């Protein structure tokens, strides 16, 4: 994804910041910072839920870095991790837990990254004409 225009570059960076904040929020949940419960995050989330959250948090953090440097793998990683996480949540997996606000942020993130894909396809089509 090679965006030459400053507006598209800013949009990608805003999406990267949102992905970074969401990844850091998930990392805080892994450490037990945001739960307010004195129990271990592994006992609260379960071993499988903890593992899923760790994988999605790391994928989101790496994707944020990839988006910030405008690498195409960042967008692919972000859309893959977010789509899988939302799919697991919607299909009723007990291992993936999120609040309504977390669901909305992930949905906005998924829609915005799809907009990035559509814009990149349009830019490529215009470049070939």
Buried (B, 14 or more C-beta within 10 A) or exposed (E): BEBEEEEBEEBBBEBBEBBBEBBBBBBBBBEBEEBEEEEEBEEBBBEEBBEBBBBBBBBBBBBBBBBBEBBBBBBBBBBEBBBBBBEBBEEEBEBBBBEEEBBEBBEBBBEBBEEBBEBBEEBEEEEEE
